[in-house]
Amino acid sequence: MKKIILFFVVVMTVSFDSPKEDAYDVGEWFKFRIHYGIVNAGYATLEVKDATLNNKKTFHVVGRGYTTGMSRFFFKVDDLYESYIDKDTRNPYQFVRKINEGGYTKNQEGFFNQSTNKVLVKDYKHKTEKTLYVPKNTQDILSTFYYLRNYPGIDKLRIGESVAIDMFFDDETTKFKLKFIGRENITTKFGEVSTMVFRPLVQSGRVFKEQESLTVWISDDDNKLPIRIKASLAVGSIKADIEAYRGLKNPFKTNK
């Protein structure tokens, strides 16, 4: 069941919008239902709050992932991710990662210095600190999601083209890269939704069947919400569907 942990990460990092207007604001919240095969494995939620950090106005983003039912009995997951994002630059100031995954725990905070391109990572579990260099405009795992929602030119990508940004996670910076596949109308609990389809490029071999085992359906409107995510794993598959939402900045459009 540990495979669903990686899926929570994917859920929290794939959504895009054109640069015409911000795609989100304080008060936005939505929830995903995660299925492992036919089993309801858990949920993931994201919420945008208001905060002031070091006299800077920020979006305080809170992401949670947790298992339910029998999945929780076999493999308990309680994950908390937070990010404080500058409202002007959209770059992160600070992140929080508190996780419990079947007894495997982490308790970390990261503090970005955007002027020196460094991040200070404090590990409270092991009582250690280290400073690492990062590329300019590097995002954390949650700020990546919101940064890309206002990424310029997403709506103008041609089929087969990709977009990539630098993302800091697990004490290293990686390229988070997604390829545009096309557009598709899909049926949801809210009705038929027009979507853009992307494939995040992931490392193959350990968990996923191949590099392009993930498929993501994003609402083709001003919100650019992740509507559905599917992943083929080395054993089985995982699917996530949006379950509930509130506080969207823009109308959520469905086809009649």
C-alpha positions as CSV (number, residue, x, y, z in Angstrom):
1,M,0.0,0.0,0.0
2,K,3.0,2.3,0.2
3,K,2.5,3.0,-3.5
4,I,-0.4,5.3,-2.7
5,I,2.1,7.7,-1.0
6,L,3.7,8.5,-4.3
7,F,0.3,9.0,-5.7
8,F,-0.6,11.6,-3.1
9,V,2.5,13.5,-4.3
10,V,1.3,13.3,-7.9
11,V,-2.2,14.5,-6.9
12,M,-0.7,17.6,-5.2
13,T,1.6,18.6,-8.1
14,V,-0.4,18.7,-11.3
15,S,-2.6,21.6,-12.3
16,F,-2.2,24.5,-14.7
17,D,-3.7,27.8,-15.9
18,S,-3.1,30.6,-18.5
19,P,-1.5,33.8,-17.2
20,K,-4.6,36.0,-17.9
21,E,-5.8,35.8,-14.3
22,D,-4.9,34.0,-11.1
23,A,-6.5,30.5,-11.0
24,Y,-7.0,30.4,-7.3
25,D,-7.4,32.5,-4.1
26,V,-7.8,32.2,-0.4
27,G,-10.6,29.9,0.5
28,E,-10.2,27.4,-2.2
29,W,-10.5,23.7,-1.0
30,F,-10.9,20.5,-2.8
31,K,-10.8,16.8,-2.1
32,F,-9.8,13.6,-4.0
33,R,-10.9,10.1,-3.5
34,I,-8.1,7.6,-4.1
35,H,-8.7,4.1,-5.3
36,Y,-6.2,1.3,-5.3
37,G,-7.8,-1.2,-7.8
38,I,-11.4,-1.6,-6.5
39,V,-10.5,-0.5,-3.0
40,N,-11.2,2.9,-1.6
41,A,-7.7,3.5,-0.3
42,G,-7.9,7.1,1.0
43,Y,-8.3,10.8,0.4
44,A,-6.1,13.8,-0.4
45,T,-7.1,17.5,0.3
46,L,-5.7,20.9,-0.6
47,E,-6.7,24.2,0.9
48,V,-5.5,27.8,0.4
49,K,-5.4,30.1,3.5
50,D,-4.1,33.6,4.2
51,A,-1.0,34.3,6.2
52,T,1.8,36.8,6.9
53,L,5.3,35.5,7.2
54,N,8.2,37.8,8.2
55,N,6.0,40.8,7.2
56,K,5.3,39.2,3.8
57,K,1.8,38.5,2.6
58,T,1.6,34.9,1.6
59,F,-0.7,32.1,0.6
60,H,-0.6,29.4,3.2
61,V,-1.3,26.1,1.4
62,V,-2.2,23.0,3.4
63,G,-2.2,19.5,1.8
64,R,-3.2,16.3,3.6
65,G,-3.2,12.7,2.5
66,Y,-4.6,9.8,4.5
67,T,-5.7,6.2,4.2
68,T,-9.2,5.0,5.2
69,G,-11.1,1.7,6.0
70,M,-9.2,-1.5,5.4
71,S,-6.4,0.3,3.7
72,R,-5.7,2.1,7.0
73,F,-5.7,-1.2,8.9
74,F,-3.0,-2.6,6.6
75,F,-1.0,0.5,6.0
76,K,-1.8,3.7,8.0
77,V,-1.0,7.0,6.3
78,D,-1.3,10.5,7.8
79,D,0.6,13.0,5.8
80,L,0.7,16.8,6.2
81,Y,2.4,19.2,3.7
82,E,2.4,23.0,4.0
83,S,3.8,25.8,2.0
84,Y,4.0,29.6,2.4
85,I,4.0,31.2,-1.0
86,D,4.8,34.9,-1.8
87,K,1.7,36.5,-3.2
88,D,3.8,38.6,-5.7
89,T,6.6,36.3,-6.9
90,R,4.7,33.0,-6.3
91,N,8.0,31.5,-5.0
92,P,8.0,29.6,-1.6
93,Y,9.4,31.0,1.6
94,Q,8.9,28.0,3.8
95,F,7.6,24.4,3.6
96,V,6.5,21.8,6.2
97,R,6.5,18.1,5.8
98,K,5.1,15.9,8.6
99,I,4.4,12.3,7.5
100,N,3.5,9.0,9.0
101,E,3.5,6.2,6.5
102,G,3.1,2.8,8.0
103,G,5.4,3.8,10.9
104,Y,7.9,5.6,8.7
105,T,7.9,9.2,9.9
106,K,9.4,12.5,8.8
107,N,9.2,15.9,10.5
108,Q,10.9,18.6,8.4
109,E,10.8,22.3,7.7
110,G,12.5,24.1,4.8
111,F,13.3,27.8,4.6
112,F,14.1,29.3,1.2
113,N,16.4,32.3,0.7
114,Q,15.4,33.3,-2.8
115,S,18.1,36.0,-3.0
116,T,21.0,33.5,-2.4
117,N,19.3,30.5,-4.0
118,K,19.6,28.4,-0.9
119,V,17.3,26.4,1.3
120,L,17.8,25.6,4.9
121,V,16.3,22.2,5.9
122,K,15.6,21.5,9.5
123,D,15.0,17.8,10.4
124,Y,13.3,17.8,13.8
125,K,13.2,14.0,14.0
126,H,17.0,13.6,13.7
127,K,17.8,17.1,15.1
128,T,19.9,18.1,12.1
129,E,20.2,21.1,9.9
130,K,21.7,21.5,6.4
131,T,21.8,24.3,3.8
132,L,21.5,23.3,0.1
133,Y,21.9,25.3,-3.1
134,V,18.9,25.3,-5.5
135,P,18.3,26.8,-8.9
136,K,16.6,30.2,-9.2
137,N,12.8,30.0,-8.7
138,T,12.9,26.5,-7.3
139,Q,9.5,25.4,-5.9
140,D,8.6,23.0,-3.1
141,I,6.2,20.2,-3.7
142,L,3.0,22.2,-2.9
143,S,4.1,25.5,-4.4
144,T,4.9,23.7,-7.7
145,F,1.2,22.9,-8.0
146,Y,0.1,26.5,-7.6
147,Y,3.0,28.0,-9.5
148,L,2.0,26.0,-12.6
149,R,-1.6,27.0,-12.3
150,N,-0.4,30.5,-13.5
151,Y,2.4,29.2,-15.8
152,P,2.4,31.2,-19.1
153,G,1.6,29.5,-22.3
154,I,0.1,26.2,-20.9
155,D,-3.0,26.6,-23.0
156,K,-1.0,27.1,-26.1
157,L,1.1,23.9,-25.9
158,R,1.0,21.6,-28.9
159,I,0.4,17.9,-28.5
160,G,3.7,16.3,-27.6
161,E,5.3,19.4,-26.1
162,S,6.3,19.5,-22.5
163,V,6.8,22.0,-19.6
164,A,9.4,21.6,-16.8
165,I,10.3,23.4,-13.6
166,D,12.7,22.8,-10.8
167,M,11.1,21.2,-7.7
168,F,12.8,20.6,-4.3
169,F,11.8,17.4,-2.6
170,D,13.6,14.9,-0.3
171,D,16.7,17.1,0.0
172,E,17.3,17.3,-3.8
173,T,16.1,19.3,-6.8
174,T,14.6,17.5,-9.7
175,K,12.9,18.5,-13.0
176,F,9.2,18.1,-12.7
177,K,8.3,17.6,-16.4
178,L,4.8,17.1,-18.0
179,K,3.9,16.3,-21.6
180,F,0.7,17.6,-23.2
181,I,-1.3,14.7,-24.8
182,G,-4.5,16.5,-26.0
183,R,-8.0,17.3,-24.9
184,E,-10.9,15.0,-23.9
185,N,-14.3,15.2,-22.4
186,I,-14.7,12.9,-19.3
187,T,-17.7,12.0,-17.1
188,T,-17.5,12.9,-13.4
189,K,-19.9,13.0,-10.5
190,F,-20.4,16.7,-11.4
191,G,-21.2,16.0,-15.0
192,E,-19.2,15.9,-18.2
193,V,-16.1,18.0,-18.0
194,S,-13.8,19.3,-20.8
195,T,-10.2,18.5,-19.9
196,M,-6.6,18.9,-21.0
197,V,-4.6,15.6,-20.7
198,F,-1.0,15.5,-19.5
199,R,1.5,12.8,-18.7
200,P,4.0,13.5,-16.0
201,L,7.3,11.8,-16.7
202,V,8.3,9.5,-13.8
203,Q,11.1,7.1,-13.0
204,S,10.3,3.6,-14.2
205,G,11.2,0.3,-12.6
206,R,10.7,0.6,-8.9
207,V,7.0,1.5,-8.7
208,F,5.6,2.5,-12.0
209,K,5.5,0.2,-15.1
210,E,7.2,2.7,-17.3
211,Q,8.3,6.3,-17.6
212,E,4.9,7.5,-18.8
213,S,2.6,5.4,-16.6
214,L,0.7,8.4,-15.2
215,T,-2.1,10.2,-17.0
216,V,-3.7,13.4,-15.6
217,W,-7.0,15.1,-16.7
218,I,-7.1,18.9,-16.0
219,S,-10.3,21.0,-16.3
220,D,-10.1,23.1,-19.4
221,D,-11.4,26.2,-17.8
222,D,-10.0,29.1,-15.7
223,N,-9.5,26.9,-12.7
224,K,-7.4,24.2,-14.3
225,L,-8.2,21.7,-11.5
226,P,-7.0,18.1,-11.6
227,I,-10.1,16.1,-12.3
228,R,-8.8,12.6,-12.7
229,I,-5.5,10.8,-12.3
230,K,-4.6,7.3,-13.2
231,A,-1.4,5.4,-12.7
232,S,-0.3,1.9,-13.8
233,L,2.0,0.4,-11.1
234,A,4.3,-2.5,-11.1
235,V,1.5,-4.3,-9.3
236,G,-2.1,-3.0,-9.8
237,S,-3.2,0.5,-10.5
238,I,-4.4,3.7,-8.7
239,K,-7.1,6.1,-9.7
240,A,-8.0,9.5,-8.1
241,D,-11.2,11.5,-8.8
242,I,-12.2,14.9,-7.5
243,E,-14.8,14.3,-4.8
244,A,-15.7,17.8,-3.5
245,Y,-14.7,21.4,-3.8
246,R,-15.5,24.9,-2.5
247,G,-14.2,28.4,-2.8
248,L,-13.1,28.2,-6.4
249,K,-12.1,31.6,-7.8
250,N,-13.7,30.9,-11.2
251,P,-16.9,29.0,-12.2
252,F,-16.4,25.3,-12.5
253,K,-17.7,24.5,-16.0
254,T,-19.4,21.3,-17.0
255,N,-20.9,20.4,-20.4
256,K,-24.6,20.2,-20.7
